Amino acid sequence: MGTMDRMFQQAQGLLETPLSVESTLPLSALSPTPQPRRRFEGLEELAASIKEQGVLQPLLVRPTKDGYAIIAGERRYRAAQMVGLSEVPVVILEVDEATASKVALVENLQREDLNPYEETLGILSLLEMRLNKGREEVIGLLHRMRNEAKGRVTHNVMGNSEARVVEETFQALGRLTWESFVQNRLPLLNLPGDLREALEEGSISYTAALELKKLREEAKRKELLEEAKSGLSLRDLKARVREALKRGASPGSWHKEVAARLARLDLEALPLERRKELERHLEAIRRLLQG
């Protein structure tokens, strides 16, 4: 059994702790733990159910120096606050912060109602924990793996321990491959605010968001965003985006955009491999301009 499988088994075992060990704690003693979920939909329905029947499933918590941190059950916690409950049933687990964070992430990633943006953040957080790396380092590793897999460069990344951790994580999650994650999910991190909000609301799909992201002209993007929200098919949306891009592509406009991007570029903030690759291209451009 792999490390990731053991982690999932451990998380599932903690989540299925017998209710005989439950206790009751005041809401004021509980505090949420950072998690992928950024929006809590359907709280009114849950609050109505809790008002009528109470909290049927205990929250999973762990003791901290200031009270108790919620590992699983933040929606129940928020709904209980809405209806004015003073205390809720809990299962108290004596686990360290790292274990609690992994359990919380696994619990959330196993849910079906995370939107693609939240799921992307959650998967990145899980990889950060498993690889003991920062977010930019994880993203850089994923890009190097993709480039090597496509034969663009030879980094000798594939097959090493870090790449195996990445592959193992995605296999255990069973949602999508790491290749699909790099191609279709990482670009969601750079969505304009209006597209990210629409995606988080569930009013557009992530494929529609990525298509609309191609439009630089904000007014046109907002116009097509509203049409996408109103039910415009992805096929028609792609056609409208292509048409808008064709009309907006004035001669010479591309180099103005490149110049503007270069002016804002912070090479030191880029992952090492990406920075080196960009520096090579910039040096080639400089030589061409001098020639």
N, C-alpha and C positions, 0 to 999 in steps of 0.2 A: 504494500500500500504506500503510495507516494505521500510526501509531506502535505501537499494540498488536500488530498483525500482525508488525511488524518485531521487536518484543520477543520474541514467541513464536518467530519464525524464528531469532532469535539464540540463544535458550535451547535450542531443539531442536538447532541446529548445535553448540553446546557439549556438549550431552548425547551427541551422536553423534560426538564426536572420535575419530579412528582410534586403536586400541589400541596402535599402534606407539610412541606417545609416553608410554606408561605407565611407571611406576616402582614401587618397593616401599618402603613406609614402616612404621616400627614403630607399633603402636597407641598407644603412649604419646605420640607426636608429634601425634596427631589430636585434634581437639575438635569436638563437635557444634555446629551453628549453630541458633539458635532457628527453629522452623518450626511450621506449623499442627498437625502430628500430635502428639497428646498421649499416645496409647496405641500400643503396638507389638505387634499381635496376630500369632500364628503364629511367634513367634521360635524356639520349640522345634523346629518343623519345619525352619525355615531353618538353625538351628544344626546339626541332624542332617545336613542336606545339605552344609553347609560342612565338617563334620567328615569326611565321606566323600569329597567331591570338591574341597574348597577353595573359595575365593572366585573364582567364574568371571567375574563382571563387576566391573571395577575401580571403586573409589569415585572420585567427582569431588571434588577438593580445591583449595584455593588457599592460598598461603603467607601467614602472618601473622608478627608479631614473636615470637610464642611457639611457633610450630610451623606447623600446617596446620589450617585450618577445613574441615569437611566441607560441601560444597555439595549433593551427592546421594549417598545410600548409607548413611544412618544405621542402617537396619535391618541391613544387612550388617555394619556396624561393631559393633553391639551383639551380634549373633549370634556374630561372631568372638571377642568378649570372653568370651561364654558357654562356648565350647569351648576357650579358652585359647590362641588363636593369638597370636603375638608381633608379626606383621607382616601387612600386606595389600597387594594390588596397588592402585595409584591412578593417576589421570590428574591431573597438576598443571596448573592453569590460572592464568595471570597476569592476573587480573581484579580490579577494585576491589571493595570491599565492597558497594556499591550494585548492581552488576551481578550479583555472586554471590547477593545476597539475592533479586533478581528471578528468577534462574535456579532457585534452590531453591524459591521459591514456585510458579513455573510447573510445575516437575517434580512437586511434590506435588499441585497442583490438577489435573494431567492424570491422576492415578491414580484408579482407581475405588473404592479401599477407604477413602477418607477418610469418616468419619461426618459427618452434617450439621452438627454443632457445630464440628468441626475445619474443615470446608469454609467455614463462615461466617467463622471467624476468619481463615482464609487469604485469602479474598476481601477482607475489610476491610483486611488488611495490604497487599495488592496495591494497593488504592485509596489507602491512606495514602501509599504510595511514589509512585504516579503523580500524585497531587494535591498532594503535599508538605504534607499536613495531618495533624493528630492524629486519633485515633479518634473522639472526640466531635464534632469538626468534620465528619468524613466522614458520620457518622450524621445529624447535623443537616442536611447538604446533601441526603442521600437523603430525609429526611422532607419537606424543603421541595419537592423535586422531585415527590414523591407528592402533596402537598397542592395544588400548582399543577396537576398533571395531572388531578386530580379536580375542579378548579375551585373549591376551597375558599378559596384566597387567590391573590393575584397578586404573586409575588416576582420575576417576570422571570428566573427561574432557567433554565427550559427553553430550550435553544438556545444558552446561553452556553458558553464553553470548558470549564468544569468539568463541566457536564452532558454535554457531548459525550464527555469522557474516561470518565465513568461508563458511558454507553451503549456506547461502543467496547469497554470492558473486558468487559462482559457478553456482547456479541456475539462477541468473540474466545474467551471461555471456553466458550460454547455450552452451558452447563449449564442456566441459568434466566435469566429476564429480571430487570432491576433492580427492576421493580414487584413481582414475586414474591418477590424477595430481601427487600425492605422489609416486605412483608406476612407472609411465612412464616418468614423466617430471622432477622431482627433480634430478634424476641421471644425467640429461644432464648438470647440473652445474659443474660436475666433469669430463667432457670429456677432453681427451688430446687435445692439440691445433690443431692438424691436423684434428681430427674428428669434432671438433667444427667449424672449418673453412669450411669444406666440407658441414656440415649441414647448416651453414648460407648461403653458396653459393647456396644451393638447389640441390647439386649434389648427395646427399644421403638422405634417409629418417631417421627420428629419431630412428626408430626401427633398422635400419641397424647400426646406430651410436652406439646404446646401445649394439648390438651384438659384434661389433668390439672392444668395450671398454673392453671386457673380456680378450683380448689378451695383455699380459704383454710384449711380445717380439715385440719391435718396428718395426723391419724389416718385420716380418710376417704381422703385422697389416697394415703397409703401402702397402704391396703387395696386401692384400685382399681389402684394401680401394680402390686401383686403379681398381680392378676388379668390386667392387660394383659400382664405378662411371661409369664403362663401361657397366653396365646393368645386372650384376650378380643378379639373383633373391634372395629374402630374404631366401627362403627355401634352396637354394644351399649355400648361405653365411653361414647360421647356421650350415650346414653340414661341411663346410670347417673349421669353427671356432672350432667345436667339435673335428674334426680330429687334428687340430693344438694343442689344449689344451691337448688331449690325448698323443700326441707325446712329448709334453714339460713337462709333469708331471713326473719328475724324483723323485725317492724315497727320502724323506727328504727335498725336495725343499720347501714344504709349510712352514715348521717351520722357514726356513731362511727368508722367506718373512714376516712372523709374527714378527720375531725378529727385522727386519729392520723397520717395521711399528711402533713397540713399541718404538724404539729408536727415531723416529721422532714425537711421539705422544705428543700433548700439551693438557693435561686434562682440564686445565683451560679455554681453548678456546671452549670446547664443551658445548652444552646446558645442563642445570643442570640434567635433568632426564637421558639423555644419559650418562653423566659422572658417575652418581651414578650406573647405570646398568653396565658400563664397569668396574668400581672399584670393584663391587661384583664379576665379572668374574675373574678379575686379582687376587683378594684375594683367590678365589677358586683354581686357578692354582698354586699360591704360596704354599698353604697348601699341594696340591698334590705333588709338587716337594720336599717339606720338608719331606713328609711321606715316 
